[in-house]
Amino acid sequence: MKQLFILLLVCAFAPLSADARSRCDKAACEAVKEDIRSLEAKMRSGYTRAQGEKYEARLRKLKTKRKQLCR
């Protein structure tokens, strides 16, 4: 998550050419996908009800972010 935040900050504030922006979008997309895979792996290993609610909320946010970044 921290990696994604830093990557998005760099991409948002750096003056980028179209090619650099495309690479940045790709990197951000891959970071979100990796976060989703990691969270899903955690969910497969079992969790409490409270943890499950947190995991589901986090997963929804990540999937929304994936829709925005990965076109």
C-alpha positions as CSV (number, residue, x, y, z in Angstrom):
1,M,0.0,0.0,0.0
2,K,2.8,2.4,0.9
3,Q,4.5,1.7,-2.5
4,L,1.3,2.5,-4.3
5,F,0.8,5.8,-2.4
6,I,4.4,6.9,-3.2
7,L,4.1,5.8,-6.8
8,L,0.8,7.8,-7.2
9,L,2.4,10.9,-5.6
10,V,5.4,10.8,-8.0
11,C,3.1,10.3,-11.0
12,A,0.7,13.0,-10.0
13,F,3.3,15.8,-9.4
14,A,6.0,15.0,-11.9
15,P,5.7,16.7,-15.3
16,L,5.4,13.7,-17.5
17,S,5.4,13.1,-21.2
18,A,2.6,10.9,-22.6
19,D,5.0,7.9,-22.7
20,A,6.2,8.4,-19.1
21,R,2.6,8.8,-18.0
22,S,1.7,5.6,-19.6
23,R,4.5,3.8,-17.9
24,C,3.5,5.4,-14.6
25,D,-0.1,4.3,-15.1
26,K,1.0,0.8,-15.8
27,A,3.2,0.7,-12.7
28,A,0.4,2.0,-10.6
29,C,-2.0,-0.6,-12.1
30,E,0.4,-3.4,-11.4
31,A,0.9,-2.2,-7.8
32,V,-2.9,-2.2,-7.2
33,K,-3.2,-5.7,-8.7
34,E,-0.4,-6.9,-6.5
35,D,-2.2,-5.4,-3.4
36,I,-5.4,-7.3,-4.5
37,R,-3.5,-10.6,-4.9
38,S,-1.8,-10.2,-1.5
39,L,-5.1,-9.4,0.3
40,E,-6.9,-12.3,-1.4
41,A,-4.1,-14.6,-0.3
42,K,-4.5,-13.4,3.2
43,M,-8.2,-14.0,3.0
44,R,-7.7,-17.6,1.9
45,S,-5.7,-18.3,5.0
46,G,-8.7,-17.6,7.3
47,Y,-9.8,-14.6,9.4
48,T,-12.2,-13.5,12.1
49,R,-15.5,-11.8,11.3
50,A,-14.1,-8.4,12.2
51,Q,-11.0,-9.0,10.0
52,G,-13.3,-10.2,7.2
53,E,-15.2,-7.0,7.2
54,K,-12.0,-5.0,7.1
55,Y,-10.6,-7.2,4.3
56,E,-13.8,-6.9,2.2
57,A,-13.9,-3.1,2.6
58,R,-10.2,-2.9,1.6
59,L,-10.8,-5.2,-1.4
60,R,-13.7,-3.0,-2.6
61,K,-11.5,0.1,-2.5
62,L,-8.7,-1.7,-4.3
63,K,-11.0,-2.9,-7.0
64,T,-12.4,0.5,-7.5
65,K,-8.9,1.9,-7.8
66,R,-8.0,-0.9,-10.3
67,K,-11.0,0.2,-12.4
68,Q,-9.7,3.8,-12.5
69,L,-6.0,2.9,-13.2
70,C,-6.1,-0.2,-15.4
71,R,-7.8,0.7,-18.7
